[in-house]
């Protein structure tokens, strides 16, 4: 899995890059076909204080996923985005598994026989 880390407006320290790779590197466990994660970290002023926005674009075969998280601290925004990405990947994996089960011929035949048996 590749990482593309962007931060418009300011430079990211090497320690923050290492933190991002460490926390987001575990996403492979949840979805093995994940090809690339594009991480964008932005500083958005909100009144008197700044708000950090972490955006994850996850590239994978089929449809790409997008996750966004806010926090006043860089690391916290990254952790929130990683948790949201884990949830999205688990949901996607479950949906694909259910779709594969529904397409299996044996399961269709069994389901039709069960439905026909209930109607009698």
C-alpha positions as CSV (number, residue, x, y, z in Angstrom):
1,X,0.0,0.0,0.0
2,X,1.3,3.4,-0.9
3,X,0.9,6.7,1.0
4,X,0.6,10.1,-0.5
5,X,0.8,12.8,2.2
6,X,-0.1,16.4,1.4
7,X,-0.4,19.5,3.5
8,X,-1.2,22.7,1.6
9,X,0.1,25.8,3.4
10,X,2.7,24.2,5.7
11,X,5.4,21.5,6.0
12,X,4.8,18.2,7.8
13,X,7.6,17.1,10.2
14,X,9.1,13.6,9.6
15,X,7.8,12.4,12.9
16,X,4.2,13.3,11.9
17,X,4.7,11.4,8.6
18,X,6.0,8.4,10.5
19,X,3.0,8.6,12.8
20,X,0.6,8.7,9.8
21,X,2.3,5.7,8.2
22,X,2.2,3.8,11.5
23,X,-1.5,4.4,12.2
24,X,-2.8,4.1,8.7
25,X,-0.5,1.1,7.8
26,X,-2.9,-1.2,9.7
27,X,-5.7,-0.5,7.2
28,X,-4.4,-3.5,5.2
29,X,-5.8,-5.8,7.8
30,X,-9.3,-4.6,7.1
31,X,-9.3,-4.6,3.3
32,X,-6.5,-6.4,1.5
33,X,-7.1,-4.7,-2.0
34,X,-6.3,-1.2,-0.7
35,X,-3.8,0.2,-3.2
36,X,-3.2,3.8,-2.0
37,X,-4.1,6.1,0.8
38,X,-4.0,9.9,0.0
39,X,-3.8,11.9,3.2
40,X,-4.5,15.6,3.2
41,X,-4.0,17.7,6.3
42,X,-5.3,21.2,6.4
43,X,-5.2,24.0,9.0
44,X,-8.6,25.8,8.9
45,X,-9.0,28.8,11.2
46,X,-12.2,28.8,13.2
47,X,-12.7,31.9,15.2
48,X,-9.8,32.4,17.6
49,X,-8.5,28.9,17.3
50,X,-7.3,26.6,14.5
51,X,-9.0,23.4,13.5
52,X,-7.1,20.6,11.8
53,X,-8.9,18.7,9.1
54,X,-7.6,15.3,8.0
55,X,-9.0,13.9,4.7
56,X,-8.3,10.3,3.6
57,X,-8.9,9.2,0.0
58,X,-8.6,5.4,-0.1
59,X,-8.0,4.1,-3.6
60,X,-9.1,0.5,-4.3
61,X,-10.6,-1.4,-7.2
62,X,-14.1,-0.4,-7.9
63,X,-15.2,2.6,-6.0
64,X,-12.9,4.8,-3.9
65,X,-13.7,5.8,-0.3
66,X,-13.4,9.2,1.3
67,X,-13.1,9.9,5.1
68,X,-12.9,13.3,6.8
69,X,-12.1,14.1,10.5
70,X,-11.7,17.3,12.5
71,X,-9.8,18.1,15.7
72,X,-7.7,20.9,17.2
73,X,-4.7,18.5,17.4
74,X,-2.9,16.9,14.4
75,X,-2.5,13.4,15.9
76,X,-6.1,13.3,17.2
77,X,-7.5,14.2,13.7
78,X,-5.4,11.4,12.2
79,X,-6.6,8.9,14.8
80,X,-10.2,9.9,14.2
81,X,-9.8,9.6,10.4
82,X,-8.1,6.2,10.8
83,X,-11.0,4.9,13.0
84,X,-13.6,6.1,10.5
85,X,-11.6,4.5,7.7
86,X,-11.5,1.1,9.5
87,X,-15.3,1.3,9.9
88,X,-15.8,2.1,6.2
89,X,-13.4,-0.7,5.1
90,X,-15.2,-3.3,7.4
91,X,-18.5,-2.2,5.9
92,X,-17.2,-2.5,2.4
93,X,-15.7,-5.9,3.0
94,X,-19.0,-7.2,4.5
95,X,-21.0,-5.9,1.6
96,X,-18.7,-7.6,-0.9
97,X,-18.9,-10.9,1.1
98,X,-22.7,-10.7,1.1
99,X,-22.8,-10.0,-2.6
100,X,-20.6,-13.0,-3.3
101,X,-22.8,-15.2,-1.2
102,X,-25.9,-14.1,-3.0
103,X,-24.3,-14.8,-6.4
104,X,-23.4,-18.4,-5.6
105,X,-25.6,-20.8,-7.5
106,X,-26.0,-23.3,-4.7
107,X,-27.3,-20.7,-2.3
108,X,-29.9,-19.5,-4.8
109,X,-31.2,-23.0,-5.3
110,X,-31.4,-23.7,-1.6
111,X,-33.1,-20.3,-1.0
112,X,-35.7,-21.0,-3.7
113,X,-36.4,-24.5,-2.3
114,X,-36.7,-23.1,1.2
115,X,-39.1,-20.4,-0.1
116,X,-41.2,-22.9,-2.1
117,X,-41.4,-25.2,1.0
118,X,-42.7,-22.3,3.1
119,X,-45.4,-21.5,0.6
120,X,-47.0,-25.0,0.8
